[in-house]
Amino acid sequence: MDVVRRTWLGRSLGIAAALLLGSSIIHSPARAQGSDLVVFAAASLKNALDDINAQWKKETGKEARISYAASSALAKQIENGAPAQMFISADIPWMDYVEKKNLIKADTRSNLLGNRIVLIAPADKAKAIDIKPGFDLAKIVGDGRLAMANVDAVPAGKYGKAALEKLGAWDSVSAKVAQADNVRAALLLVSRGEAPAGIVYQTDAAADPKVKIIGTFPENTHPPIIYPIALTASATSPDAAAFLAYIRSAKAKPLFEAQGFSVISGNS
């Protein structure tokens, strides 16, 4: 990677990270108290889960502290002793990772939500395309960058790379990918015009009026997008089980669906 590209990427991701941190990414473990209801959740859940938390507070007077980031980063923080009471991952592998290390209460684990991955562009430059084998993504990206979450660790990035490989488009754009720490940071690169295209969840695209979906990836091009939820092994808050039940209840379902998630049967 040349100096110009490193500078561009560093500046762009720095801006995105700063904006995202300003809207509540990871709280320092040192600031959390043992009795706090601390929830670690995939960044793509922010809008829906903030709404659910607000509704739960209105009904019960109680409130969770929710930290949003890439599932990979959250899983590693849990492994390193962060005081999370609950974990909601954007894929099964990272929940498997913490379960194999006995860091969750396995009997509380379930599959909560489904999602889709989409190709987005700045709203004022969006032109719909047909995503199919052999589609010319390199032409859409041009001399710019394709914004994606980290393709080796972050679920949205892994799903996106798998889809591009299946469609035969990865090799033509792999050198042009701007990898962000999480999917919301990738979204911001497109929203701010730093990248002409990006791959995010459809729920992320719906949350930002400055971008538009220009194509949806066929579901058979990537592993199923499933969000599992579980209490952590160290969960001590008396409200943890209650909030988990609320998230899985019929009261939360319309708030998830309003953001574009599909609620998996059995969680309503």
C-alpha positions in Angstrom: 0.0 0.0 0.0 1.6 3.3 -1.0 1.8 6.4 1.2 -1.1 8.2 -0.4 -3.4 5.3 0.1 -2.3 4.8 3.7 -2.9 8.5 4.4 -6.3 8.5 2.8 -7.4 5.3 4.6 -6.1 6.5 7.9 -7.8 9.8 7.6 -11.1 8.4 6.5 -11.2 5.6 9.1 -10.2 8.1 11.7 -13.1 10.3 10.9 -15.5 7.4 10.9 -14.2 6.0 14.1 -14.4 9.4 15.8 -18.0 9.8 14.7 -19.0 6.3 15.8 -17.3 6.7 19.1 -19.3 9.8 19.7 -22.5 7.7 19.4 -21.5 5.1 22.0 -19.2 2.4 21.0 -17.3 0.4 23.6 -17.3 1.6 27.2 -14.1 1.1 29.1 -14.5 -2.0 31.4 -13.0 0.0 34.2 -16.0 2.4 34.2 -18.6 -0.4 34.6 -19.8 -1.5 37.9 -20.5 -5.2 38.7 -24.2 -4.6 39.2 -24.6 -2.7 35.9 -26.6 -4.3 33.1 -23.9 -4.0 30.4 -24.8 -5.4 27.0 -22.3 -5.9 24.2 -24.0 -5.8 20.8 -22.9 -5.8 17.1 -22.7 -2.3 15.7 -25.4 -3.0 13.2 -27.9 -3.3 16.0 -27.6 0.2 17.3 -30.8 1.8 16.1 -33.1 -1.1 16.9 -31.6 -1.9 20.2 -31.5 1.7 21.3 -35.2 1.9 20.6 -35.9 -1.3 22.5 -33.8 -0.1 25.5 -35.8 3.2 25.6 -39.1 1.3 25.5 -37.9 -1.1 28.2 -36.9 1.9 30.4 -40.3 3.5 29.8 -42.1 0.4 30.9 -39.8 -0.7 33.8 -37.8 2.3 34.8 -34.6 0.3 34.2 -32.0 0.8 31.5 -29.2 -1.2 30.0 -25.8 0.2 29.1 -25.2 -0.9 25.6 -21.7 -1.0 24.0 -21.7 -1.3 20.2 -18.7 -2.5 18.1 -17.7 -5.3 15.7 -18.7 -8.8 17.1 -15.0 -9.8 16.8 -13.9 -6.9 19.1 -16.6 -7.6 21.6 -15.9 -11.3 21.8 -12.2 -10.5 22.5 -13.2 -8.0 25.2 -15.4 -10.6 26.8 -12.5 -13.0 26.7 -10.3 -10.4 28.4 -12.7 -9.9 31.2 -14.9 -7.1 30.2 -18.0 -7.0 32.5 -20.6 -7.6 29.9 -23.8 -9.3 31.1 -25.1 -10.1 27.6 -23.6 -10.6 24.1 -25.4 -10.2 20.8 -23.2 -11.2 17.9 -23.8 -10.6 14.1 -22.7 -14.1 13.3 -22.6 -17.6 14.8 -18.8 -18.1 14.7 -18.1 -15.4 17.2 -20.8 -16.6 19.6 -19.3 -20.1 19.1 -15.9 -18.6 20.0 -17.0 -17.4 23.4 -19.1 -20.5 24.1 -16.1 -22.8 23.5 -14.3 -20.8 26.1 -17.2 -21.2 28.6 -17.8 -17.4 28.6 -21.6 -17.6 28.1 -24.4 -19.4 29.7 -25.2 -21.9 26.9 -28.7 -22.5 28.1 -29.6 -18.9 27.4 -28.3 -18.9 23.9 -30.7 -18.6 20.9 -30.7 -17.3 17.3 -32.4 -13.9 17.5 -32.4 -12.2 14.1 -31.7 -12.4 10.4 -30.4 -9.7 8.0 -29.2 -9.1 4.4 -26.1 -7.6 2.9 -26.4 -4.9 0.3 -24.3 -2.7 -2.0 -24.8 1.0 -1.2 -23.7 4.3 -2.8 -24.1 8.0 -1.8 -27.8 8.9 -2.2 -27.1 11.6 -4.8 -25.1 9.2 -7.0 -27.0 6.0 -6.6 -27.9 3.9 -9.7 -29.5 0.5 -9.3 -27.6 -2.5 -10.6 -28.3 -6.2 -10.9 -26.0 -8.2 -8.6 -25.3 -11.4 -10.4 -22.3 -13.6 -11.4 -19.9 -11.6 -13.4 -21.3 -8.1 -12.5 -18.8 -5.3 -13.0 -18.2 -4.0 -9.4 -14.8 -2.6 -10.4 -16.5 -0.2 -12.8 -18.8 1.0 -10.0 -15.9 1.6 -7.7 -13.8 3.3 -10.4 -10.7 5.0 -9.0 -12.3 5.1 -5.5 -12.5 2.6 -2.7 -15.1 -0.1 -1.8 -16.0 0.4 1.9 -16.3 -2.8 3.9 -15.9 -4.0 7.4 -12.8 -5.9 8.1 -13.1 -8.9 5.8 -11.1 -11.3 8.0 -12.8 -10.8 11.3 -15.9 -8.6 11.2 -19.1 -10.6 10.2 -20.3 -8.0 7.7 -17.0 -8.0 6.0 -16.7 -11.8 6.0 -20.2 -12.1 4.5 -19.4 -9.5 1.9 -16.1 -11.1 0.8 -17.8 -14.5 0.6 -20.5 -13.0 -1.7 -18.0 -11.3 -3.9 -15.9 -14.5 -4.3 -19.0 -16.5 -5.1 -20.0 -13.9 -7.8 -16.5 -13.8 -9.2 -16.0 -10.1 -8.4 -13.5 -10.2 -5.5 -10.3 -10.3 -7.5 -11.3 -7.2 -9.4 -11.8 -5.1 -6.3 -9.7 -6.6 -3.5 -6.9 -4.0 -3.9 -9.5 -1.2 -3.7 -11.2 -2.3 -0.4 -11.1 0.2 2.4 -11.5 -2.0 5.5 -13.2 -0.4 8.5 -13.3 -1.6 12.1 -17.0 -2.3 12.0 -19.9 -2.1 9.6 -21.2 1.3 10.8 -17.7 2.8 10.1 -17.9 1.4 6.6 -21.3 3.0 6.2 -20.0 6.4 7.3 -17.3 6.3 4.6 -20.0 6.1 1.9 -22.3 8.5 3.7 -19.6 11.1 3.8 -18.6 10.6 0.2 -15.2 9.1 1.1 -16.1 6.0 -0.9 -18.3 5.6 -4.0 -19.7 2.3 -2.8 -19.8 0.0 0.2 -21.1 -3.3 1.4 -23.2 -3.2 4.6 -26.3 -4.7 6.1 -29.6 -3.5 4.7 -30.5 -2.4 8.2 -27.5 0.0 8.2 -28.5 1.4 4.9 -32.0 2.1 6.2 -30.5 4.0 9.1 -28.7 6.6 7.0 -30.6 8.8 4.5 -27.3 9.9 2.9 -26.9 6.5 1.2 -29.1 4.3 -1.0 -29.1 0.6 -1.7 -28.2 0.0 -5.3 -28.3 -3.8 -5.1 -29.0 -6.7 -2.8 -26.7 -9.8 -2.6 -28.5 -13.1 -3.3 -28.7 -15.1 -0.1 -27.1 -18.1 -1.7 -23.9 -16.2 -2.2 -22.9 -16.1 1.5 -23.5 -18.0 4.7 -26.9 -17.3 6.4 -26.8 -14.0 8.4 -27.8 -14.9 11.9 -27.5 -12.9 15.1 -27.3 -15.1 18.2 -27.9 -13.8 21.7 -26.8 -15.1 25.2 -26.1 -14.1 28.7 -22.4 -14.2 29.6 -21.1 -16.7 32.2 -20.3 -13.8 34.5 -23.7 -12.2 34.3 -24.7 -11.0 37.8 -27.2 -8.2 37.2 -30.6 -9.3 38.4 -32.1 -7.6 35.3 -30.0 -9.4 32.8 -32.4 -12.3 32.3 -35.4 -9.9 32.2 -33.9 -7.8 29.5 -32.9 -10.8 27.4 -36.5 -12.0 27.7 -37.7 -8.6 26.6 -35.4 -8.5 23.6 -36.8 -11.9 22.6 -40.4 -10.8 23.2 -43.3 -9.7 21.0 -42.9 -6.2 22.3 -39.4 -5.9 20.8 -40.3 -7.6 17.5 -41.8 -4.6 15.7 -38.8 -2.4 16.7 -36.4 -4.9 15.1 -38.6 -5.2 12.0 -38.9 -1.5 11.7 -35.1 -1.4 11.1 -35.3 -4.2 8.5 -34.3 -7.2 10.6 -36.1 -10.5 10.3 -37.0 -12.0 13.7 -36.3 -15.7 13.8 -39.2 -17.9 14.7 -39.4 -18.7 18.4 -38.1 -15.3 19.5 -41.5 -13.6 19.7 
